[in-house]
Amino acid sequence: MMRSFIFKGALLNILHARTLILLVIISFSNSVFSQIAPARTWTELKEAITERVNAQRYPLTGFDPKEVTQILTNISSLDRDEWAKSWMNSGNRLFLEAKASEANDKEKARELYLSSWRYHSFGAWPTQNSAGKVLAHAKATEAFRAYARLSDPKIEVLRIPFEGREITAYLQRPTGTSKPPVVISIGGLDSYKEFVVEQYGPGYLKKGLAYVAIDMPGTGESPVKIDVDSERIFSRVIDALQQRNDIDSQRIGLQGVSWGGHWAARMAISEAKRLKAVVNWGGPVHDYFQSDWQIKALGTREYLFDLFEARASVYGVKTLNEFLAYGPRMSLKDSGAINKPTAPQLLVNGEKDTQVPIADLYLVLKSGTTAKEAWVNPTGGHIGRNKDWSDAQIFENVITPWFAAKLNN
């Protein structure tokens, strides 16, 4: 009887302890969420989108303000499938117009396919967390492939075997040169490889640079989620480029923007010998991955909506606790990698960035033994942008001249 009594008492204590642990976890989660600014209401989001499209600011660069106004009138809530459907309606109409134009006016068809991609892709933005958004992303990809097929210079769809799967990317080469240098250009959390082609492709070509546009891990068509060795997909791309005779495999650069900048930081270290120039444009390195920064940053109004959902999806996690626990493993400081020799680097961001801490840029700048260069906008937000410096201006006036100087010699 004594043993039975003691056993029951111990069992009750264990159950009581587990209950307390569960209550602590719930309390912690509620406390964390209480520190995050509430998401925009539909009315607030509608106003923010209207302001951005009128100013032609990310992520609505190139969109027709009148078309966007009409789309927004057909949405009445934050329901993700309702959102996707309304944007797809415009994308579908433009896609059909493009198909009808192909026979007689390929240039018009090409531009219509690109417009179709824009609206479908924003229907899938920032992450495909509903059935409607998954469909929107598939339609966006279809429209962009049609645009690429009609493009001049040719946009080649690369399909590179990778660990039983496939890396999908786009390669475009400038005209007038047989073996140009090439930049591997990595998209961000919500700016996939198609966005890279549209926004950055012309700038690379203008400087005589070929480029490969590719999704970062956890987004678009990437074959892997984010983990400490996911940069191996980019090393595989370098392998494939070195097998080609239509680019100069001895002059390879790499750019990562926003979250994609993290992979630039990693690749500058892991491929220090094969890369001749690396641009980390606003990428996370250490402080970004800490819970205190994330709790603060998840409430930023620089981002339109579903920031937590987008950030969690690239890790493959669902809950806030899983997300906060996963992040620190990606720190380049804690792993000691930050102090290793690197390829030549240009670090770019804004001092007032609310999405990626500027401290991460300074950490890279001051670490290791390799000299680095930096461009910091003292009043700039994420990736350095503000009313005086748009994304396009930074790219055209800061980044591509640097690449040209490093790779065209």
C-alpha positions in Angstrom: 0.0 0.0 0.0 2.8 2.3 0.8 4.4 1.8 -2.6 1.1 2.3 -4.4 0.5 5.5 -2.5 3.9 6.9 -3.2 3.6 6.0 -6.9 0.3 7.8 -7.2 1.7 10.8 -5.4 4.6 10.9 -7.8 2.3 10.6 -10.8 0.2 13.4 -9.5 3.3 15.6 -9.1 4.5 14.8 -12.6 1.1 15.7 -14.0 1.0 18.8 -12.0 4.5 19.8 -13.2 3.5 19.2 -16.8 0.4 21.3 -16.3 2.6 24.1 -14.9 5.0 23.8 -17.9 2.1 24.0 -20.3 0.7 27.1 -18.6 4.1 28.7 -18.7 4.4 28.0 -22.4 0.9 29.4 -23.1 1.6 32.4 -20.9 4.9 33.0 -22.8 3.2 32.8 -26.1 0.4 35.2 -25.1 3.0 37.5 -23.7 5.0 37.5 -26.9 1.9 38.0 -29.1 0.9 40.9 -26.9 4.1 42.7 -27.7 3.6 42.3 -31.5 1.6 45.2 -33.1 -1.8 44.0 -34.4 -2.0 43.2 -38.1 -3.6 45.7 -40.4 -7.3 45.6 -40.7 -8.7 45.2 -44.2 -9.4 48.9 -44.5 -5.8 49.7 -43.3 -4.3 47.2 -45.7 -6.3 48.6 -48.6 -5.1 52.1 -47.9 -1.5 50.9 -47.6 -1.6 49.0 -50.9 -3.2 52.1 -52.6 -0.5 54.3 -51.3 2.3 52.0 -52.5 0.9 51.4 -55.9 0.4 55.2 -56.5 4.0 55.7 -55.4 5.2 52.7 -57.4 6.9 51.2 -54.3 7.6 47.6 -53.5 5.9 45.2 -53.8 3.7 47.0 -56.3 6.3 48.4 -58.7 5.0 48.2 -62.3 1.3 47.7 -61.3 -1.4 49.8 -62.9 -3.0 51.9 -60.1 -6.4 51.8 -61.8 -6.3 48.0 -62.1 -5.3 47.7 -58.5 -8.2 50.0 -57.4 -10.6 47.8 -59.2 -9.1 44.6 -57.7 -9.4 46.0 -54.2 -13.1 46.9 -54.6 -13.7 43.2 -55.1 -12.1 42.2 -51.8 -14.0 42.7 -48.6 -11.9 40.9 -45.9 -8.6 39.5 -45.1 -9.6 36.0 -46.3 -6.6 34.7 -48.2 -8.6 32.8 -50.9 -10.8 35.9 -51.5 -7.6 37.9 -51.9 -6.1 35.4 -54.3 -9.2 35.1 -56.4 -9.5 38.8 -57.0 -5.9 39.3 -58.2 -6.2 36.1 -60.3 -9.2 37.6 -62.1 -7.0 40.3 -63.5 -4.1 37.9 -64.2 -6.3 35.5 -66.1 -7.8 38.3 -68.3 -4.3 39.6 -69.1 -3.0 36.1 -69.9 -5.8 35.5 -72.4 -5.1 38.9 -74.0 -1.5 37.9 -74.3 -2.3 34.6 -76.0 -4.5 36.3 -78.5 -1.8 38.8 -79.3 1.0 36.3 -79.9 0.4 35.7 -83.6 0.4 39.3 -84.6 2.3 41.3 -82.0 4.8 39.3 -79.9 6.1 42.4 -78.1 2.6 43.2 -76.9 2.0 39.6 -75.9 5.3 39.6 -74.0 4.3 42.7 -71.9 0.9 41.3 -71.3 2.3 38.0 -70.0 4.5 40.0 -67.7 1.6 42.0 -66.4 -0.4 38.7 -65.9 2.5 37.4 -63.8 2.5 40.5 -61.6 -1.2 40.2 -60.7 -1.1 36.4 -60.2 2.1 36.7 -58.1 0.6 39.3 -55.9 -2.4 37.0 -55.4 0.1 34.5 -54.0 2.0 37.1 -51.9 3.8 36.9 -49.5 3.5 33.1 -49.0 1.3 30.4 -50.3 -0.7 29.6 -47.2 -4.1 28.8 -48.7 -5.4 26.8 -51.6 -6.1 30.0 -53.6 -2.6 31.3 -53.1 -1.1 28.0 -54.2 -3.1 28.2 -57.4 -2.2 31.9 -57.9 1.5 31.0 -57.6 1.1 28.2 -60.2 -0.6 30.6 -62.6 2.1 33.3 -62.0 4.8 30.8 -62.9 2.9 29.8 -66.1 2.6 33.5 -67.1 6.2 34.2 -66.4 7.4 31.2 -68.4 5.4 32.5 -71.4 7.0 36.0 -70.9 10.5 34.3 -70.8 9.8 32.4 -74.0 9.2 35.6 -75.9 12.0 37.6 -74.4 15.0 39.1 -76.2 17.8 38.4 -75.1 16.6 34.9 -74.5 15.7 34.0 -70.9 16.7 30.3 -70.5 15.0 28.2 -67.9 17.7 26.2 -66.1 16.9 22.9 -64.6 19.8 21.6 -62.6 19.7 18.1 -61.0 20.1 18.3 -57.2 20.0 15.4 -54.8 17.2 13.6 -56.6 15.3 16.8 -57.1 15.8 19.9 -59.3 17.0 23.5 -59.0 15.0 25.8 -61.3 16.4 29.1 -62.2 16.6 31.6 -65.1 19.7 32.6 -67.1 19.9 35.6 -69.3 23.0 36.8 -71.1 23.7 40.2 -72.6 24.1 40.5 -76.3 27.4 41.4 -78.0 29.7 39.2 -75.8 30.5 35.6 -76.1 31.6 34.9 -72.5 30.3 37.5 -70.1 30.8 37.4 -66.3 27.7 36.2 -64.4 25.9 37.1 -61.2 23.9 34.6 -59.3 21.0 36.7 -58.0 19.0 35.3 -55.1 15.5 36.5 -54.3 14.2 37.3 -50.9 11.5 36.1 -48.5 8.7 37.2 -50.9 10.6 38.5 -54.0 11.0 35.3 -56.0 13.3 34.7 -58.9 10.8 36.1 -61.4 10.9 39.4 -59.5 14.7 39.3 -59.7 14.4 39.0 -63.5 12.0 41.9 -63.9 13.6 44.3 -61.4 17.3 43.5 -61.7 17.8 41.7 -65.0 17.9 44.8 -67.2 20.5 46.5 -64.9 22.8 43.5 -65.0 22.6 43.3 -68.8 23.2 47.0 -69.1 26.6 46.5 -67.4 27.5 43.6 -69.6 26.7 41.0 -67.0 24.8 37.8 -67.4 22.8 36.7 -64.4 21.1 33.6 -62.9 17.9 34.4 -61.0 17.1 31.9 -58.3 14.7 31.4 -55.4 16.2 31.3 -51.9 15.5 28.2 -49.8 12.0 27.8 -48.6 10.4 30.0 -51.3 9.1 29.6 -54.9 10.5 26.5 -56.5 13.5 25.9 -54.2 14.0 22.2 -53.6 15.0 22.8 -49.9 13.8 24.7 -46.8 16.1 26.9 -44.8 18.8 25.1 -42.7 22.4 25.6 -41.9 23.7 23.9 -45.1 21.0 25.0 -47.5 23.5 27.2 -49.4 24.7 24.0 -51.1 22.1 24.6 -53.8 23.9 27.8 -54.8 27.2 25.9 -54.9 25.5 23.4 -57.2 24.6 26.3 -59.5 28.2 27.3 -59.6 29.1 23.8 -60.5 26.7 23.9 -63.4 27.9 27.3 -64.6 31.4 26.0 -64.8 30.3 23.4 -67.3 29.1 26.0 -69.7 31.1 27.7 -72.5 28.9 30.7 -73.0 29.8 32.5 -69.7 33.1 33.2 -68.0 33.1 30.8 -65.1 36.2 32.5 -63.6 34.2 35.7 -63.1 31.2 34.8 -61.0 29.5 37.1 -58.6 26.5 36.6 -56.2 23.8 38.9 -54.9 21.3 38.3 -52.2 18.6 40.8 -51.3 16.7 41.0 -47.9 16.5 37.4 -46.5 18.4 36.4 -49.6 21.3 38.4 -48.3 21.8 35.8 -45.6 22.8 33.4 -48.4 25.2 36.0 -49.8 26.9 36.1 -46.4 27.1 32.3 -46.2 28.3 32.0 -49.8 31.0 34.7 -49.4 32.5 32.3 -46.8 31.8 28.9 -48.3 32.7 29.9 -51.8 35.4 32.4 -51.1 37.6 31.1 -53.9 35.1 30.6 -56.6 33.2 33.9 -56.1 34.9 37.2 -57.2 32.2 39.6 -55.8 29.4 39.2 -53.3 26.7 41.8 -52.5 24.8 41.3 -49.2 21.8 43.7 -49.7 20.1 43.9 -46.3 20.6 40.3 -45.2 20.3 38.8 -41.7 23.4 37.4 -40.0 23.0 37.2 -36.2 20.9 39.7 -34.3 18.0 39.0 -36.7 17.7 35.5 -35.5 17.4 36.4 -31.8 14.0 36.2 -30.2 14.0 39.7 -28.9 14.6 41.2 -32.3 11.9 38.9 -33.9 9.3 39.9 -31.3 9.9 43.5 -32.1 10.3 43.1 -35.9 7.2 41.0 -36.4 5.1 44.1 -35.7 6.8 46.3 -38.3 4.5 48.4 -40.6 7.2 48.3 -43.3 5.7 44.9 -44.2 2.1 44.8 -45.5 0.7 41.6 -44.0 1.4 38.0 -43.0 5.0 38.6 -42.0 5.0 35.9 -39.4 3.4 33.4 -41.8 6.0 34.2 -44.5 9.0 34.0 -42.1 7.8 30.7 -40.5 7.1 29.1 -43.8 10.7 29.2 -45.0 11.7 27.2 -41.9 8.8 24.8 -42.3 7.4 25.6 -38.9 4.0 26.6 -37.8 4.0 28.0 -34.2 5.7 31.1 -32.8 7.6 29.0 -30.3 8.9 26.7 -33.0 9.9 29.8 -35.1 11.7 31.5 -32.2 13.6 28.3 -31.4 14.6 27.6 -35.0 16.1 31.0 -35.8 19.3 31.0 -33.7 20.7 27.9 -35.4 21.2 30.2 -38.5 23.5 32.6 -36.7 26.9 33.0 -38.5 28.4 34.5 -35.3 27.4 31.6 -33.0 28.8 29.1 -35.5 32.1 31.0 -35.8 31.8 31.3 -39.6 31.7 35.1 -39.4 35.4 35.2 -38.8 36.5 33.1 -41.7 38.1 34.5 -44.9 35.5 35.7 -47.5 35.2 36.7 -51.1 35.2 40.5 -51.7 31.9 41.9 -50.3 29.7 44.9 -50.6 27.3 45.3 -47.7 24.2 47.5 -48.3 21.3 48.5 -46.0 19.5 51.4 -44.2 20.3 52.5 -40.7 16.6 52.6 -39.8 15.7 49.1 -41.1 12.9 47.6 -39.0 13.0 44.2 -40.7 16.7 43.3 -40.5 18.8 45.0 -37.8 21.6 47.2 -39.1 23.8 45.7 -36.4 24.1 42.6 -38.7 25.7 44.7 -41.4 28.2 46.2 -39.0 29.0 42.7 -37.5 30.0 41.4 -40.9 31.9 44.6 -41.7 34.0 44.4 -38.6 34.6 40.6 -38.5 37.2 38.4 -39.9 40.4 39.4 -41.8 39.0 40.2 -45.2 38.5 43.9 -46.1 34.9 44.7 -47.0 33.0 47.7 -48.4 29.7 49.1 -47.2 27.0 51.5 -48.3 24.6 52.6 -45.5 21.8 55.0 -46.0 21.6 56.9 -42.6 17.9 57.5 -43.0 17.0 54.5 -45.0 14.7 51.6 -44.1 14.8 48.0 -45.2 17.6 47.4 -47.9 18.3 51.2 -47.6 15.2 52.4 -49.3 13.5 55.7 -48.5 11.9 58.7 -50.4 15.4 59.7 -51.7 16.7 56.3 -52.5 14.4 53.8 -54.2 15.3 50.1 -54.6 16.0 50.8 -58.3 18.3 53.8 -57.6 20.3 51.8 -55.1 20.7 48.9 -57.5 21.6 51.2 -60.5 23.9 53.6 -58.7 25.5 51.5 -56.0 25.3 47.8 -56.7 25.7 47.2 -60.5 28.6 49.7 -60.8 30.4 47.7 -58.0 29.7 44.4 -59.7 30.9 45.8 -63.0 34.2 47.1 -61.5 34.8 43.7 -59.8 33.8 41.4 -62.6 34.5 43.2 -65.9 38.3 43.5 -65.3 
